Amino acid sequence: MRDLNPPPHPAHFASEDGVTYAGRHLIVDVVGGIGLDDERRVRRALTEAAEACGATILHLHTHRFSPQGITGVAVLAESHITVHTWPEIGYGAFDIFMCGDATPENALPVLAAVFETRQIRVRTLRRGEAVIGAAP
């Protein structure tokens, strides 16, 4: 039986179009990027992207592969940003998931600028909307 008076939704959830959900998850493809094999540049991109979104970095870790490619994660109080790069084809795969007041879309111009590209492809998911349900 459905509770007709559900408890209020926690403040860190988002509401949009009458639907409450955990957060927005952006699947981002950086295409034609420059510097995707430069670990300092990738770390800068993760840091500046998190800051632009209004997120708090708890931990940042990257790893450079041989002969090329970098993987990394910025663990955020609001969730995470991850990346895996294929510099030989100028491609970087980013996942940006944030809840609360953070705005993950603000990372997009940062990624375009840091990797010197205009080709940013994005798919957006509202995580947890089927689980959390309609906004009160």
N, C-alpha and C positions, 0 to 999 in steps of 0.2 A: 504494500500500500504506500502511495506517495504522500510524503509530508507536505501538507498545504501551507505550512509556515516554516520553510527551511531557515536555518540559521543564516545570519548575514555572511556575505562572502568576505574573505580576508582582504585587507587593503592592498596586498601585493598582486592580486588578480586584476585583470583589465576587463573593461566592459566596452562593447562597441556594437552598434546596431541591435541593441537589446540582448546581446549574448555576452556572458561572462566566460573568460578563458584564462589559462595560466599565463600565457605570454605569446609573443610573436617570434617565430622561428624563420629566419631568412636563409635560404639556400642560395649562395652567391657564387657565380662563376666569373672570375677575372680572366678575360681573354686578351691576348696580345700584350700581356704585362711585361714590364722590364724590371729586373732586379729580384726576381722570384727565387734566385739562388743565393741571395745575400741575407745571411741570418740576421744581421743588425737591422736591415731594412724591414724584414718580416716582423721582427720584435717591435720596431717602431710602428708599423702598421697596426699590429694588435693593440698596442698601448694607446695610440692616437684614436683608433676606432672606438675603443672602450670609453675613452674620455669624451669623445664627441657625442656618444650615446647617453652620457650621464651615468655610466656604470662605474662600479668600484672593483678594481683588480685585486683579487686575493692572492693569486699565484700566476706566474707566467713561465712557461717552459717551452723551449724549442729544441729541435734536434736536426742537424744537417746530415743528410745521407751522402754516401760516396758512390758514384762520382757526382751526383747532383740531387737536388730536391730537399725540401725542408718540410717538417711537420711541426705543428705547434698548437698550444692551447693557452688561452687566457681564462683562468677560472675566475668567475665574477660573483660578487654577492648576488647579482641578478640572474646568473646562470653561467653562460660561457660563450667564447668565440674560439673556433678551431680552424685550422688551415692545413692543407697538404698541397705542395706545389710540384709542378712538372715544368721546370724552367726551360727545358729543351724545346717545348712547344709554346712557351709563354702563357701557361695556364695555372691558375690557382683556384682551389676549391675551398670556399669558406662556409662555415655554419655559424650563424649568429643567432643565439637564442637568449631572449631577455624577458623578464617579467617585471612587474612593478611600473615605476614611472620612467624607466629607461626607454629610449627611442632607437631601436636597432637600425632603422632606415638612415640615421645620421652617419652610420659607418660607411655608406656607399661612396660619397664624395671623397672621403679619406682614402679608401682603397684605390679609387681611380687616380687620385693625385700621387700617392706613394708609389704606385706601380706604373704610372705614366700611361694610362690607357683610357679610352672612352668606351670600351666594351665591357660593361658590367651587366650580367644577366642575373635576374633575381626571381625566385619563387618564394611566396610567403605562405606560411601555415599559421593558423591560430591553434596553438597547442592546448589540449584539454577542453576544447569547447563542447564536445559531446559528453565529456565526463562531468564537467562542472555545471553545465546546463544554462538555462536562461537567467538573465539578470533579474533581480527582484524588482 
